[in-house]
Amino acid sequence: MLIDARGLPILPAAHRRALAEQMKADDAAYPGYMKAYATVIDSAVQAGIMTAVVWLFPTPYPMRMFSELAPAEAWVRKTIAG
């Protein structure tokens, strides 16, 4: 999965929790379906928030943040290919 979150407003804490909980629920409902998760961000605050979400709710698949779209897309393609 590739999410381009550049320019989006910072999510409030309740929304961040809901996002993390939904990610856990999706993984439980569809185990092994998600192979890679990349987020393109343009803010240090967003990076800190994503890092905290990953620490609090670790995923069974690799997750990375990028500041540019092309490297994020390349990483997702490489990771999915194995």
N, C-alpha and C positions, 0 to 999 in steps of 0.2 A: 504494500500500500504506500502511496506517495501523497502527502498532503502539502499543499503550498499555502502556508499560513502567513505569508508576508503581507503586511498592511492590515491584518485583522486586529481588532481590539483585543486587549488582554482579558481572558475569561475570569470572571469572579470565582472565588474559592469553591462555592457550591457547584458551579458548572465544571470546574476541574475535577472535583470528586466524582461527579456524575459521569464524566468522560472516562475516568479511570475505572469506575465500577462497570461501565458498559463494555469496556475493553476486556475486563475479566469475564463478564457474562458471555460475551461473544466467543472468547477462547474456550469456555466450558461447553458452550452449545456446538461449536464447530472446531473441535480439537485438531490441531495440525493444519488447519486451513490457511492461517496467516503465516507467511514465510519470512516477511521482512516489512519493516515500518519505518519510513523516512519522513521527516518533517522539515520543510524549508521555512526558515524563520529569518526575520530581519531585526531582531531586538534581543539585547542581552537579558532583558527581563523575561522575555518569552523562553529563552534558553534556560534560565534558572528555574522557571516554572516547569518546563518539560523534564528537566533533570530531576526535580523533586518528585514529580509524578512517577517517573521510572523507578526511583529509589523506593517510594512507598508501595508501588504496585508493579513489581518486576514482571516482565513478560517472558514467556517461553521461546520467543522469537527475537532475533536481533532488532534493535531499534537505534536509529542514529538521527542526529540533527545536522542540517546543512544550511549554509547561507545562500547557496546558488542552486538553481533547479537542475542543471546538467549533471553535476556530480552526484546529486541525490538520485536521479534517474539511473545513472550508470551503476551506482551501488545497489539499488533495488534489483536491476536486471542481473547483475553478477551474483548477488546473494540468492536469488530465486533459481538461477541456473545451477547453483551448487558449485 
